[in-house]
Structure formats: C-alpha cells, structure tokens
Amino acid sequence: DIPYAQSALSYISNDPKVVSPSTGKRLVSGHNCSPDTAAREFSLVEKLYHTSRNENLAPGQKANQAFHIILSYKGTSTDPEMVHEMGCEFARRLCGDEFQAVTTTHLNTGNYHNHILVNAYALDGQHKFRDSYHVYRQFRDTANEISLAYGLPVFVNEENQQKQSYKSWKEFTATREGESWKKAIL
C-alpha cells in the first residue's frame, strides 16, 4: 500500500485540470507503467524491494515512496500537448528503464505545468532513486535542454544561482513564509 503515491496520483491526474480544451484529450501518461494502475504498480515494486532489502529507518521515520517534480512554463500560449510531451520526455530521460513515472499537464492556472511522480523504487527491486543537490541540478539542466529543443526560452539566472546555497523545498517555503529558524538566527 502506497498512500502517498495514491494521494499524489489522484491530485495530479484530476479532471478537468488535465483535459486539453482544444482536443478534449487527457494529458496523462505513464512511463514504464500505466497511469490508471500506477499506484498499484508502484506498490508492487516497493514490495519487491523490501523482499531483499531493509531501509533501516529510525522510529517514526517513513521512507520516500515517490518523488513529485513540477515543471512550469510561463503563460498559456504554448500548445498544451507540446508541454505534455516535454514532460514525458523529461520523465523518459530521468527514469530510463529503471524507474516508473506518471506525467500529467495542468492547464488550470496562468502557467501550464507538468507534474511528474516518480516511483522511488527501481523496477529491478534492488535500489532506490537517490535525491541530492546534484540530482536537482541535473533536473534543471535536463528541463532546460528539453525547453530549448522545443524552441522555448530558458529562464535561469546562472550568476545568481551560483551565489545561492542549496535550500530544501521545506526550507525554501519556510523562508518565503517568514518561518525559517535558520533565517531567524542569521
């Protein structure tokens, strides 16, 4: 049972956010899985992993079951199906033959954006997806390469990016909301 994956999949594939207004097509795709049964498939792969491995978690600690990646594009003038294909390409490059992912494209805000949910457990049941600062940099580089290949601009201020230290999403959100304990002690 993977409750986080099920909850995330319900959110990211929620109609009418993912329905293209011009074609009526649902912009939901699976990589190495079916989007309709992805939660069950993620669960089976996790169980396979746990037949031979122990995650050695501290009491109360929970293992990452999936990684939720969001790729946002400025405005709504880009063809929604092209934005979706870009998200699918990102998932293919990120996951290869090792991991499963579901890509959806949300069209309900002022910026079209992709949600990509990646199973934390590899299909071979022998290892997990490891996230780190270097992986996030790889995400950005891959997304930028895809954007350029599709003729879209890349909005990254490299000079500013080099000066900033890495912040987790939790820390970034806390800083933005004025609740960061790190910011308070500086």
C-alpha positions in Angstrom: 0.0 0.0 0.0 1.5 3.3 -1.1 -0.8 6.0 0.4 1.4 9.0 -0.7 1.6 7.8 -4.3 -2.2 7.2 -4.4 -2.9 10.6 -3.0 -0.4 12.4 -5.3 -1.7 10.5 -8.3 -5.3 11.4 -7.5 -4.3 15.1 -7.3 -2.1 15.3 -10.4 -4.5 13.4 -12.7 -7.6 15.2 -11.5 -10.0 16.3 -14.3 -10.7 18.9 -15.6 -7.1 20.3 -14.9 -5.6 17.8 -17.3 -8.0 18.0 -20.2 -6.8 19.9 -23.3 -9.5 22.5 -24.2 -8.8 22.2 -28.0 -8.8 18.4 -28.3 -10.5 17.1 -25.2 -7.5 14.8 -24.7 -6.5 13.9 -21.1 -2.8 14.9 -20.7 -1.9 11.9 -18.5 0.9 9.5 -19.5 2.8 6.7 -17.9 6.5 5.8 -18.2 7.2 2.1 -17.5 3.7 1.9 -16.0 0.0 2.5 -16.8 -1.3 5.8 -15.3 -4.5 4.1 -14.4 -2.8 1.4 -12.3 0.3 3.3 -11.3 -0.3 3.3 -7.6 -0.7 -0.5 -7.5 2.3 -0.9 -9.8 4.4 1.4 -7.5 3.3 -0.7 -4.5 4.3 -4.0 -6.2 7.8 -2.6 -7.0 8.2 -1.4 -3.4 7.2 -4.8 -2.1 9.8 -6.4 -4.4 12.4 -4.1 -3.0 11.5 -5.0 0.6 11.8 -8.7 0.0 15.6 -8.4 -0.1 16.3 -5.0 1.5 15.7 -3.2 4.7 15.7 0.6 4.7 16.9 0.9 8.3 14.7 3.8 9.2 14.6 5.5 12.6 11.5 5.0 14.7 8.7 7.2 13.2 10.6 7.9 10.0 9.0 7.0 6.7 10.7 6.0 3.5 10.2 8.2 0.4 7.7 6.4 -1.7 7.8 8.7 -4.7 9.2 12.0 -5.9 6.9 14.8 -7.1 8.6 17.0 -9.7 6.9 20.1 -11.2 8.0 21.7 -14.4 6.3 25.1 -15.0 6.2 27.1 -18.3 5.4 30.8 -18.5 1.9 31.6 -19.6 -0.6 29.6 -21.5 0.3 30.4 -25.1 2.3 27.2 -25.7 0.4 24.3 -27.1 -0.7 22.2 -24.1 0.0 18.9 -25.8 3.6 20.1 -26.6 4.0 21.0 -22.9 2.8 17.5 -22.0 5.2 15.9 -24.5 8.0 17.9 -22.9 7.1 16.5 -19.5 7.0 12.9 -20.9 10.5 13.5 -22.5 11.7 14.7 -19.1 10.4 11.5 -17.4 11.9 9.3 -20.1 15.3 10.9 -19.7 15.1 10.9 -15.9 13.8 7.3 -15.4 15.2 5.4 -18.4 14.5 1.7 -18.0 15.0 1.8 -14.2 12.0 3.8 -12.7 8.3 4.3 -13.3 6.7 7.7 -13.6 3.4 9.3 -14.3 3.3 12.7 -16.1 0.3 15.0 -16.2 -0.1 18.5 -17.5 -2.2 21.0 -15.6 -3.9 23.7 -17.6 -6.0 25.3 -14.8 -3.6 28.1 -13.8 -1.9 31.1 -15.5 1.1 28.9 -16.3 0.9 25.5 -17.9 2.9 23.0 -15.9 3.7 19.3 -15.7 3.5 17.1 -12.6 5.8 14.1 -12.7 5.5 11.5 -10.0 8.5 9.1 -10.0 8.4 5.8 -8.0 11.3 5.9 -5.5 11.9 2.2 -6.0 13.7 0.8 -9.1 11.9 -1.8 -11.3 14.6 -4.3 -10.5 13.8 -4.1 -6.8 17.4 -3.7 -5.9 17.8 0.1 -5.4 16.1 3.4 -4.9 16.1 6.7 -6.5 18.6 8.9 -4.6 17.9 12.6 -4.5 20.5 15.2 -3.8 21.6 18.7 -4.7 23.4 17.3 -7.8 20.3 15.5 -8.9 18.2 18.7 -8.7 20.8 20.5 -10.8 20.5 17.6 -13.3 16.7 18.1 -13.3 17.1 21.8 -14.2 19.7 21.1 -16.9 17.5 18.4 -18.4 14.4 20.6 -18.3 16.4 23.4 -19.9 17.7 21.2 -22.7 14.2 20.0 -23.5 12.8 23.5 -23.4 15.5 24.7 -25.9 14.9 21.7 -28.1 11.2 22.6 -28.3 12.0 26.3 -29.0 11.1 27.6 -25.6 13.2 30.1 -23.6 15.1 29.1 -20.5 14.7 31.4 -17.6 17.7 30.7 -15.3 19.9 33.4 -13.8 23.1 31.3 -13.6 25.1 34.1 -11.9 22.6 34.4 -9.1 22.2 30.6 -9.0 25.9 30.1 -8.3 25.9 32.5 -5.4 22.9 30.9 -3.6 23.3 27.9 -1.4 21.0 25.0 -1.8 17.7 25.1 0.1 15.3 22.2 0.5 11.7 22.8 -0.5 10.7 22.8 3.1 13.4 25.4 4.0 12.5 27.5 0.9 8.8 27.5 1.8 9.6 28.4 5.4 11.8 31.3 4.4 9.2 32.6 1.9 6.6 32.5 4.7 8.9 34.1 7.3 9.0 30.9 9.4 12.6 29.7 8.8 14.6 29.1 12.0 17.8 29.4 10.0 16.8 32.8 8.7 15.9 33.9 12.3 19.4 33.1 13.7 21.3 34.9 10.9 
